[in-house]
Amino acid sequence: MLSERSRPVIEATLPVVAENIEEIATRFYTHLFDAHPELLDGVFNRGNQAERTQQMALAGSIAVFAGALVKVPEQLPEHLLLRIAHKHASLGITPAQYDVVHDNLFWAIVDVLGSAVTPEVAAAWDEVYWLMAYALINAERGLYSARGVRPETVWREWEVAEKITETEDVVTFRLRRTDDRLVKSSLPGQYVTVQVPMPDGVRQPRQYSLTKADDGVHRQFSVKRVRGQGAPDGEVSNLLCDTVGVGDRLTLSVPFGDVVLDDSGRPVVFVSAGIGITPMAGMLSHLTAAGSHLPITLLHADVDESAFALRSQVLDDLRSLPGATAHVWYERGAHSTLPVTVHPGAMNLEDVKLPSDAVYYLCGPLPFMQKVRSALIEADVPARDIQYEVFGPDLWQADLATEDTPGATERSGRHSA
């Protein structure tokens, strides 16, 4: 709960902090890595740092959190915190690292805002920071406990049992455990962090959705090769696709992720585009393994059929689910050999009859999800019935940002530490 003493100070200073928060975040990360270069080994994604998406995600999260406290001081934004906590747990974040972040963040605030940071202002923002930090520490402690791990035991080696070329740019890795320790099952829709040693010796973490239900021995995820388009190629995705083969070992976290399949028994609609099919494939696999009879609708958009990753697995699962239907949209026309309804062009929800009282899961490029979510809201689908997964740092906290929350911006999904 934000104190009555701090609330008016935060309310008064939030606009100027929000105006400068991206610069604060930029200087924070520079100062942090100068003081603690070891955090670039296995914890932070340096690709996100180079593209500044991590700085934007941190800025948006702080602004939304502080704005929410001003609006409802007795209530923390649990949804935002849960998303961040799952990401942190998948990286093995420890409580001690929050002290390191605090010291470097407040250095950056003073560095940017200067004399505006009076003792009163510093104390109020210190309170906001520790409200957020302790909420995350407690949430992460619960996540570790539920998985039966500690931050240092989140990691485990797996061996590549199979490498499958799905499309020109997507490869599926099927891994098997390398020891007799129990493998706790993932929840449908969760992801793992893969910690990959790079040629310069630095380990780089990346999150990948699990694309098949666990069987106690194997884990499966798919990797899309990131091509530059004016920026450097994705160093981890290209290394995995080009150099990791059958028999090699990879270090994976235990599964985490808050966007998981609802178990209420209501109809389910999966809406995806491109590599956004991966969490949907994982959820469909779980439904198939459970022998589900739920009404299930898959809506997927892609460039063409050859670009549709995991299509064989997805269609096999759809055939085995008696209540399942599928619609596909291809940018390059409606040609298809698949036994699904195919539409040309961009996805248009008016092309299909959506079930009533359904829960929706979205994943794909940000503009795609924004358009789909807006269409669903316009169709009177309650926001609480729409879950979405954002790959990479969260730049779209659509469940949290409101026009009357000071400093709030529309940003959400998977948070990078």
N, C-alpha and C positions, 0 to 999 in steps of 0.2 A: 504494500500500500504506500503510495506517495504521500509524504507528510504534508500537513497544511502549511508548514513553513516553506517548503520547497516548491509547492505547486505554483504559486504566483510568479516565482522566479523563473521556473521552467516555461511557464506560459508567456512571460515577457521576453525571454531570450530565445525561445524556439525558432522564431522567424529568422533571426540572424544566424543561428547555428545551422538551420536547415539550408540557408542560402550559401553557407560556406562548407557544408558537410563533405562534399566530394573532395575539396582541397584538403580538408582535415584528414579524410581517409587516405588520400594520396601520400601526404607527409607522414602519417602514422605508419603506413606500410614501409616506406623508405627508411624511417628511423628504426622500426622494429627489426628489419632484416640487417641493417647495419650493426645493430647491437646483438642480434641473435640469428646469425646466418644458418645455424643448425635447423631452424624452422622451415627452411626451404628444402630440407631433405626428408621427404616422407609425409609432410603435413600440408604445405601450401602448394597449390597448382600454379606454377610459374607462367603457364600459358594464359591463365585468367589474369594474372598480374600484368603481363605484357599488354593485354587487350583492354585493361582497366575495368573489366567487368566485375572483378572482385571488389574494387574500390567503390563502384556504384552500388553493389549489393550491400556492402557494409553501411554505406551512407543511407540507403533507403531503409534498412532495418532499424538503424538508430532513430531516424526521423519518425518512422511509424510507431516504434515503441514509445518514444517520448510523447508523441502526439496522443497516443492512446491513454497514457497515464494522465495527461492533462484533462482529457475528456471524461474518463472514468477512473479517478485516482485509486479506487479500492479494488480495481480489477485488472489483472495482467492479461495481455493479448496471448492467450494460451496457444492458439493455432500457429502464430508466428514462432513462438518459442519451441513448440514441438517439432516443427520442420527443421529448425536450426539444431536442436538437440540430437535428432536422428543423424544429421550430417556429421556433427561433431563426434558422436559415438562411433560412427563408421571410420573415423580417423584416429580413434584412441586418444581424444583430447582429455587432459587431466585438469583438476581444479587449480593446480599451481600455475598453469598457463594463463589463467584469467588475471593473475597478479601481473604477469609480464605484459599482457595486453593493456591492462589499466594504466600502468606507468607510461607506456609509449603513446597510448591514445591521449592521455591528458597532457603529455608534452606537446603533442600535435595541436590540441585545442588552444593551448596558450600561445604556441608558435604562430598560429593563424590569426587568432582574435586579439592577442596582445593584452593591453590594459583593460579591455572590456571584461576579462575574466577576473572579476573581483573575488575576494574570499567567499562572499555570499553565493556568487554564481558558481564558483568551483565546487562548493559544498553541495549545492542543489544537483548539479550534474553528476557529482560523485555518487549521490544517493540513487539517481537514475541508473547509473552504470551497475552498481552492486545489486539493485533490484533485479536487473536483467541477468547479471552474472549468476547470482545465487539461484534464481529460478532455473537457469540452464544447468547449473551444476547438479541441482537436485533431480531434474528431469533425466540428465545423462546417467546419474547414479542408478536411477530406476531402470533405465534401458540396459545398462551393463548387467545389473542384477538379474533382469528377466532372461538375459542370454547366458547367464552363468559365467560371465567373463569379467575381467578387470581391464582398464585401458591398455595395459601392457600385454594382455593375452587375447586381445581382439583378433590378432593376426594368426594365420595358419597357412602352411604350404599345401598346394594342390598340384597334381600332375595333369598335364594336357593329355587326355585320352583320345580326343578327336578334334580335328579342325576342319570346318565345313565352309566352303565358299558359297555364300548365299546370293550375292550379287557382285557386280564389279567392285563395289566399295564396302561391302559388308561381309564380315567373317564371324562365324559362330565358334566359340570355344566350349567344348564339353570336357569338364575336369573331373578327376576322381580323387578321393582322399588318399593320403599317403601313409596313414596310420590307423589304428583301431579306435581312436577316440570317437565318442559319440558326436554325430552331426545333428545339431538342432535344426528342425525344419524352418524354412523361411515362410513368411506370410505372402499370399499372392499379391504381387505388385512391388515387392521390396527389391533393394539393390545391394550390391557389395562394392566395397572399395578395393581396387586392384592396385597394389603398390609395385611399380615397375622400375627396376634399376636402369638408368640411362647411360649412354656411352661415357659421360663425364663423371659417373659414379654417384650422381644424385638420384635418389629414389623419388619418383613422381606418382602421386595418387590420382586415380580417376574412378568415378562411380559408373557402374554399368548395371542396368536392370537384369534381374534373373529372368530368363525366357522360358524356363521349363520347371515344372513342379519337382521338388526334391524327391529322391528315392532312398536317402540315407547314405548313399555312396558318391553320387555325382552332383555337380553344380554346373549350370550352363548360362552363359551370357554371350551377347553379340556386340561386335565392335564395328562402328562405321568409321572408315578412313576419312580423316578431316583433310580436305584439300585447301590450299592457301587462299585463292581468290583475292589476291592483294595483300594477304597476311601470310606469315610462315605456316607451313603445313603442320598438322597436329603431330607433335613429336611422339606421344605415347601411342596414339591410334596407328600410326604408320609403323612404328617399331613392332607392335603386337601383330599387325597384319603381315608384315614382311619377314620378320625374323623369328617369331615364336612358333614352335612346331610341336608335333606329337612327341611326348616324352619329356618336354621341358617342364619346369616347375614355375608356378606363379604364386605370389603371396596375396591372399584374399582376407578381407575382414569377414566377420560374421555378418549376416544380413541385417539391414536396418531400412527404415523408410516408413513414413506415416501415411502415404497414399496406398491404402490396401483395400482389398475387395470387401465390400459391405456384406454382412452375413444376415441381413434382415429378411431375406427371401423375396425381395422386390425384383422386378425386371431390371436388367442391366443393359446399358448402352455404352459401348466402347467407341470412342471417336479419336482417330489417330491420323497422322500424316508422316510419311517418310519413316525415319528410324524411330519415330514415336510409337511404332507398332510393338516395340520390345516389351514394355510392361504389360501391354494388352495380351501378347502371346503368353507371358507368364501367368496372367490371371486365367486365360482360357485353358491353359494346361492344368491348372489347379481345379477348375470346374470340371474338366474331363475326368481327371483322376477321382473326383468325388462323385461322379455319375450324376451331375446336376440335371434337373429338369426345368430350371428357370428359363423364362423368356429372355433370350440374349440377342442383342443386335450389334453387329460390328459395322462401323462406318470408317472406311479408310481411304485416304487420298495419297496418290503417288504420281511420279512422272509418267511411268508406263509400267507394264507388267514385269519387265525385266528388272525394274528397280524395286519391286515389292519384296522386301526382305522377309524371310521366314514364312513365305506364302504357303509352302507345302505343309509345314507343321500346323499353321493356323487353320488351313482349310481341312486338314485331317481332324483337328479338334472340333471344328464347327460341324462336320458331318456326324460326329459321334454325340453331339449335343442335340437332343430332339427338339428343343425349343429355340434353336439358333437360326438367324438369318444374317445375310451380309450384303452390303452395298459397297462398291469400289468406284472411285473417280480417278480417271487418268488424264493428265494434262494433254497428252499427245493422242487423244482419241479414245474410242470405246472398244478397240480391238482386244480380245481376251480369249484364252482357251480355258479359263477357270469357270467352274460351275457357280458363279455368283452374278448378281445384277451389276452391270458395269455402266457408268455414266461418263460422258466426255467432259473435260474442263475441270474447273475448281469445284470443291465440295459445296453443295447447296442442300441444306436440310429440308427445303421444301420439296425435294425429290422423293422423300421417304415419309412414311407415316410412323411417327415416334410413339412408343408405348406410353400409356399414362402411368403416373406414379413410379417412374423409373429413377434409378441412380445412374449418373453419368460420370465417365472417366475420360479425361482429355489428355493427349500428349502429342507434341509436334512442335514445329517452329512457333515462336511467340506470336507473330501476326495471325497465324492460323488459329491458335487457341483463343486469342482475343476476339476474333470474328465469330468463332463457333460459340464461345461463351455468351457473347452479346446476343446472338440469335436465340440461344436457349432462354436467356433472361427475358427477351422480348416475347418469347412463346410462353411466358409465365412459369417456367421451370424455376423452383426456388433455388437460390444460391447455395443453400446448405446441401442440395442434392447434386452439386457439381464439384467433383474433385479433379485436380489437374496436377501433372508432374512437369516441371521445367528442368531440362537438362542444363547443367552448368549453374553459375551463380544466379540467385533469384533477382530478377529485374522486373517483377510483376506481382506485387502483393495484392492481388485483386480481391481477396477475401477480407482484407484489412483496411485498405485505403478508402477513405470517405472524404467527401468535399468539406465536411466540417471538422476534420481532424487537422489541426495546424501542422504544416510541414509535411503532410502525407503525400506520397506519390504512388501511382499504381505500379506496384512491383510484386513476385512470389516464386515456389518450387523447391529445389535443392540448394541449400546454403553451403558455400565454401567457407572453411575456417579462415 
